[in-house]
Amino acid sequence: MATFVAHRGKAELVVPARATAHEVRPLSQIDSSPGLRQYMTLIEFFGCRVPGGAPKQLASSLKAALAEALVYYYPVAGRLRELPAGRRKLVVDCTAEGAVFVEARADVRLEELGKPLVPPFPCVDELICDVGDVRTVIGKPLLYLQMTQLRCGGVVVAMTTCHSVADGYGMVQILKCILDLARGQPVPAVFPLWERHLLASSIPAAMLPKDEASPTLRTLTSMPPPPIDEPVTKSFLFGPTEIAALRRGLPGRLARSSTVFELITAAVWRCRVAALEYAPDKRVRVTLAKNARGSWKREPRLPPGFYGNAVMGTTAEASADELCRGSLARAVELVHEAKMKLTDKRLREVLDLLARNEYAGANLFDGGFAVSDMSRCGNASLELGSWAERAGGGTPGAGGVLATLSSIYMSCKDSNGDECVAVPMCLPELPMRRFMSQISAVTKVIAISSM
């Protein structure tokens, strides 16, 4: 894997290109969740189609486009603060203080970074802005953008955004706006909408508690991370061949009706539990982060352009013995049943629990695992210009011990050019070897058994 150092220019504060409204914008109960009070990075890699590399004015075009984008996304040019009285509800002060832009260069070629470009991205910290403590969000810029030019003429664009303001879909929407404007598009393809009231609790403010931290926050701050060996990260590709093999291991009706997400999640969850060698009676869970922009969200629908957090968790649970000794079909059914728990009614219940500081969330430290699907967030629509070709990208994912407890699915193309879902997995070395064996078996054995 390539190693390199990026030579960064001075960080510049970019303000909106024109005057914007100075106001206070409320965030939803989901936005204010303790687990989202951190920064999240979206990183995109672009190869060069023409001799000479990127246009010389690319950095200035991106900086100007960022200033223009902040006119439409003006809350992102503001700063977060907490409401008084200890309620821990966040609001955005739309102060037009701006976002951060950094221009950098790295003496490395795009092809040295790996193919396909999936986690672990080499020297990823060199390609993204330094935001300091990623869990400190109050009073800091809400968006950081670094453009790194490579020796081959390729470019890496990394946008780091406060997760309390936007989810993965929202981040792609913001970055697409910046890149489109940099290419000369006069206005955003999709105009942003705040509309956080659509994901607000129905409980009157006067009836809400004022001083108690939520169970989620208490869990995050009081539970020590489990001791683990030095983890390693690998990405596993699920393309047409792997998906077809998984389907062949299911009975006809289930094989036809199961989604790609259900198939992958069931297989990954089952193989991960087996690799970690839990006791047979240990309760194990997989928490699915599902998007309220999806078909299960009926009323009111979230409008196009909504870029706030619209993800809710739902959990499948079993004993380790039931999951690992049972069939893949049973694991798929458990994942499907968990998805079916997501309804408008359940979302309203969660919003009210969040408002009352009673929502405990999922305990990932005790047999838990979380998955989130960014493979359909629209990254493939990101364009930097006719001179460039998107080579891949996604999110580096969580850091620290949380990296071993979660996976974010991303889209990529394999060596044959087939569309794949990349599933990063972070585990200690010995469980990783067992996981690799399990994943290999669940595809190869299923495929052979159907012949």
N, C-alpha and C positions, 0 to 999 in steps of 0.2 A: 504494500500500500504506500502511495506517495506521501512524503512529508515535505512541508514547505512553510514559509512564513509570508504572510501578506503584509505589504508595506502600505499602511493606511495614511491618508491625508488627514487634515484637521477636521474633526466633526463640526458640521455646520448646522445651525438651527434654521429651518425653513418654515416661514410663516405663510398663511394663505395668500394667494396672489391678489385677492381683493378683500374688501371689508366683509366681515361675516357677523352674524348675530351674536351678541354677548348675552348669554342667558345660562340658566342652569338646566341641564337635561337629566331626568331621572333614569336610573338603570332598573332593570327588572329584578325580581327575586333570584332568578337563575344567574344573571350577571353578577349579583352581589355575593354569590356562594363563595365560601372561604377557599374551596379547592381551585377556583378560577382566578384567584388573586395572584397572578404570576404572568410572566411574559412567555409567549409562544412564537416560534420561528417558522416561517415558510421560506424554503430555499429552492431556487430554480436555476438550472444549468442550461446554457445556450451555446451551441457550437456555431462556428462561422462558415457560411456557405461560399464566401467570395474572398479573393486575395486581399491582403491588407488588413483584415480584421475589422473590429467594430469601428463605426464612424468616430472621428476625433471629437465630435461634439456630443457624444452619447451621454457623458456625465452631466453636462449642462442641460441636455434635453430631459434627462430623468429628474434633475433637480427642479427644473421649471414645471415639469409634469406633476411632481409631488406638490408644489405650491398650488397649482391649479386644482389638483384632486382635493386638496384641503379646503377649497371653497365649497365643494359639494359635501365632503365628509368633515365639516368644520368641528363637530364635537371631538374628533380625533386630534385636532390641534390644541385641545384644551388640556385640563388636568383633573385627576380624580381627587375627591375628598369624601370623607365620611360625614354622614349626618350626625348632629350632636346627640347627647343623652345615651350614648353607648349602644345604639341600635345596630350599628355596623352596616347600615344601608349606605350604598355608594351612590354618588351623583357625579356628573361631569360638569365642571365649570368651563363653559365655552369661552376661554380667554384668548384664543388665537395666538398662544405662545409658540406654537409650532411643533414640528417633528424634526428628527435628527437625520442628516444625510452624510454619508461617508463614502469617499472615493478611494479605492485601493487597487493595488497591483500584486500579482503573485507569479513567480517564475516557475510555472508548472503548466503542462498542457492538459486539456480536457480529457484526453484519452488515458492519462495517467491516474485519473481520479476513479477509474473503474467503470465497468459496463456489465449490466445496467447500473445506473446511478441510483443506488438504494442504500439505506443505512446499513452499516455505519459509514457515513460520509467522511472521507479522510480530512484531518485537520479542520474539522467543521468550525471550531472556534475562531479560526483565522478568517473565515468567510462571513461571519456575522458580527454585528455591532456589539460592543461591550456595554451592557445595560446595568452593570453592577449586580446587586442582589436581585435575582429574577423574581423573588417573592415580595419585594418592596415596590408597591405600585402607586402609593399616594404621593402626589406632588411632582411626579416625574413625567417626561414626555411619554405619550401613549404609543408612538410609532417610531421605529428606527429603521433606516434603509441603508444597506451597504451594497455598492456595486463594485465587483472585483473583476478587473480585466486580466485574462490569462495570457500566457506567452504565445499560444496558438491563435490568438484573436478571439477566442471564446470569452464569454462573460458569465459571471455568477451574480444573481440578484437575490439578496436575502432580506426579507422584511420581518422584523421582530415587533410584535404588537401585544399590548396588554390584553390578556385573555378576557378580562372583565368587560371589555368593550366589543369584542368580536369573537365568533367561533371560527372553525376552520373554513366553512363556506363563506363567512363574512370576510375573512382574510384574503381568500382568493378573489372575491369581488373587489376589494380595495386595491389589491395589487394589479388586477386586470385593468382597473380604471387608470392607474398610474402608467402602466405600459402602453395602453391604448392612446392616452393623451401624448405620451412621448413619441409615438409613431405618427402624430399629427391628426388623430381623430378629434373633431371639434368639441364633442361632449361625451360623457360616459355612455357606454352601451346600455347600462342599467342605472337608473337614478337611485341613489340610496334613500332608504326610508328608516327612520328611527323607530317609531311605533312600539316602544317597549311596553306600553300599557296593555298590549295584547297578551303579554306574559306576566301580568301583575296579579297579585292575590286579590280576592274579593273581600278580604277582611278589612274593615275600617281602620285607619291608622291609629285612632284613639284606643283601639282594643288590642294593639300589639304590645308585646313585652319590650322593655327599653334597655335592660342591662345585662341579660344573660346571653353568653355566647352559645352558638348552636352546637349540637352534639358532634356535627362534622368537624367543627373547629376544635372542639375539645379532643376529639380523636387524633386529629392531625398534629396537635401540639403536645399531647401527653404520651402518645404511644411510641416507644423507641423502635427504630427500624430493626428488623431481625438481623442477626449476624450472618453474613454470607461470605463465601470465597470471592475472589476477584472475578467479576462477571465478564462474559464475552457476548458480543452482539453479532448475530447473523440474520440475513434476510432470506426468506424462503418464498420462491415464486410458485404461484398457482395459475397456470395457464390452461389452455383448452385440454391438454392431455391429462393434467392432474385433476381437473374438474370432472372430466369424463370418467376417470377411474373412480373417483368418489361416488359419482352417481350410480355406477355399476354395482356398488356395494349396498345399494338401497333397494327395497321392494319397489315395484313399478309405480304405484301412486305417489309415494314419497320421492322417488327419483325424479318424477316429472314436476312435482310442485315445489320442491325445495329451491330456494334462491342460492346464488353463489355465496352470499354472505353466510347463510345458515350452514352450508356445506363446509366452508373453510373454518368457521368458528367452532363448529362441532369437532372437526378433526384436530384443530390446533389445541383446543381446550383438553380434549381426551389425551392427546399425546403429551402435553405439558404435565398433566397430573401424573401420568405414568412415569415420566422422566424424573419427577421430583420424589417418587416413591413414598407417597403418603401412606399412613396406616389405613387399612381397609375401611374402617368405620369413620374416618375423617370426613367431615362435611366440606365439600369443595364447591366453589361458585365461579361463574363467569358473569361479569356485568357488561351489558351491551349498551353503548352510548348511541341512542337512536335519535334521529333528527325530526323535530316537529314540523319541518317543511315537508315531510313525507306524507304518504297517502293516509296514514292513520290519524293525522291531525285534520279534523273536519271543520270545526266551527269555534272561533273565527279562523279562517285560513290566514297564514302568514303571507303577506304580499311579496311579490318579486321586489328585490331591492333591500329587504330586511337583512341587516348584517349583524344583529345581536346574537347572543347565545340562545340557541333553540334546541338544545340537546338534553334529553332526559335518560336516566339510566334505568334499566330493567335487568333482573338477575335470574339466571337459571342455577339450580342447586341440586346436588346429588351426593351420595357417599362416594369416596374414591373407588371402592369396590364395584358399586353399581355402574359407575361411569366407565371404568377401565375394563371390567370383565363383560360388561354389556356390549351390545352391538353399536356400530356407528349410527345405525338408524335411530336407536334410542337417544343418542346424544343429539342428533339433528332434531328429534321431536322435542327434547328439553329446550333447545335454543328457540325453536319455533313457538313453543308455548310461552316462553318468556317474552318474546316479541308481541304476542297477542295480548299481553297484559297492558300494553300501551294504548290508552284511550284518552279522549278529551277529559273524561271524568277523573282518570288517574292523574293527568297533568294538573288539573285544578287542585286535587288533593295535595300534590307535591308542592305547588306554589303556596298553598295555605300553610303547610308544614314549614316551609322555608321562612315564611313571614313570621311565624310564631317561634322560630328558633327551635323547632322540634324535629327537623329532618336529620336523621342520623347518617344517611348515605350508606355506601358499601364499605365494609371493612376488608380492605385488600390485604392486610397484614396477616390474616388468619385463614389461609386456604383460598384466598380470592385472586382474581385475575380480571382485568378490564380490557375490552377491545373497542376501538373506534374506527369507523370506516371513512377514510378520506379519499378512497379510490374514485369516487364520483363527485368530487368537489369542483371539478372543472379546470384542474391544472393544465390539461392538454390544450385548452383554449388560450393559454397565455402566449403572447407573441411579442417579440422585441423588435421586429422589423424584417423586411424581405431578405436582408443579408444574414439573418440568424435562423437557426433551427433549434427548437427546444429538444434537449437531450435527456431530460429527466428532472426529478426533484420531488419535493414533498416536505415533510417535517422531520427534523432530527429526533423528535419525541421527547419524552421526559428525561430528566437527569437523575442521578443518584439512585437510591434504592427503588424509587417508583418506576424506574426503567425496567426493573426485573418483574414488575407486577402488571405491566400493561403493554399492549401492542397497538400501533396505529397503522391500519392498512393503507397502502398507497398503490397507485397505478404505475405501470412501467411496461416496457416492451422487452421481450427476451431476445436471445441471439438470433432467433428466426424471424423476429419482427412481430411476433404474436403479442396481443394485449394480455397482460398478466396482472394479478394482484400480488404485490409484495407484502409479506408479513414479517416485520422485524421481531426478533425474539432475543431477549437478553436473559441469560442464565449463567450460573457458575459452570466451569468447564466440564465437569463430569456429567451433571444433568443435561448440559447442551449436547454432549455426545449421545446420551440416551435419547434425547428429543430427536436428533437427526436420524437415528436408527428407527424410531417410531414413525416419523413422517415418511421415511423411505418405504417402510413396510406397509403403511396404510394405503399407499398408492400402488406399489408394485404387487402386493399380495392380492388386492382387490382386482387389479387388472388381470392377473394370471388366472384367478378363480373364475373369471367370466369366459375364459377361452374354452 
